Amino acid sequence: MARRLTARVTAELDRRLTPVDTVLQRRYPGDGPGRQPVHTVYVPADRFTTDLCRQWGEQAVDALDRFPPLPFPTGLRDRVLAKLSTEPIEDLRLDFEDGYGVRDDAEEDETARAAATALRDGPRPVFVGLRCKSLDRADRDRAVRTLDVFFDALGPPPPGFVITLPKVRAVEQVAAMALLCEELESAYALPGASLRFELQIETTEAVLGADGTATVPRMITAAGGRCVGLHYGTYDYSAACGIAAAHQSLDHPVADHAKAVMQVAAAGTGVRLSDGSTNVLPVGDPDAVHAAWRLHTRLVRRSLERGFYQGWDLHPAHLPTRYAATYAFFRESLDATVARLSAYLTRRSEGVLEEPATARALAGHLRRGLDCGAFDPDEVSVDRATLEVL
């Protein structure tokens, strides 16, 4: 077949587009490898002990025993109880910010040393990190000092260790956090670019800048590849928007707007998203506990449906509904997801014409379900290697 466009045209296109090809590949590498935890548990740093995870698991089971019936389908009972006995907390943050409060320097120094020592010497969850104070002027020195004291006592951090930076208000603060990580690596002989951090999106300035532009994508850029997560801060953000305390929640419209901006900014970058928390705790009389469980179940489910596969938990009795809601979400579509993906892989027509992007979503659903324990490998006929390739 005759062609009128020569190789010169392709070469010219390559010349023009190769620079942007490189930028796009670096900026949007896709979802990174490895498992994403389904939640992050925040505990005040001075309350952390080597036994904390086991205690939370036991308290969660005790709540189920004390307040029957189960707040989830009985078919999930064994799976949830097994999780609470083997891995009750997936991701833990030692909190030196709001959950810890303002202490004198000597006390916070001692807390940082003790927490680092316990983390170094004792059992810990698969994912762990520290939330320091913000880099605003009033907190900056204390944030740096806490990290310095903590790493002095800890030594090399465990794999996947992450620092959570709260109340981010400016792109320059993110660039400064990247520099602080670089200085910590140098001071403590850590591998270059090994320290990573999450940004808490809990100020209006972090969502919309004074110049009218979306701030979040600029923050991801300013992190220089060190930002691994964006965590929504429910109550700080709602309060900043003027929402009355009684109406501050994960499902308020201002929360949905902020999280939609986060979601678009992080899409394809490998930066993972986490929803925030509910401050309604499953405590008190049976009616109050079950009402809190129903609320938590609904909010976890809502987050999952909207593509937020991680959230915060603040109390041991939140763990049963976190896992039950997550397991139910993945299990209820297991058979249909496997059937659709198998049909796509074998080029069969099952009444739905799957796009490659949908196949990636189907594979991602199965991978997440396997990672969190919603189902077992023998329940998924598509092998893990194929899921990873997709």
Disulfide bonds with the S-S distance in Angstrom:
none
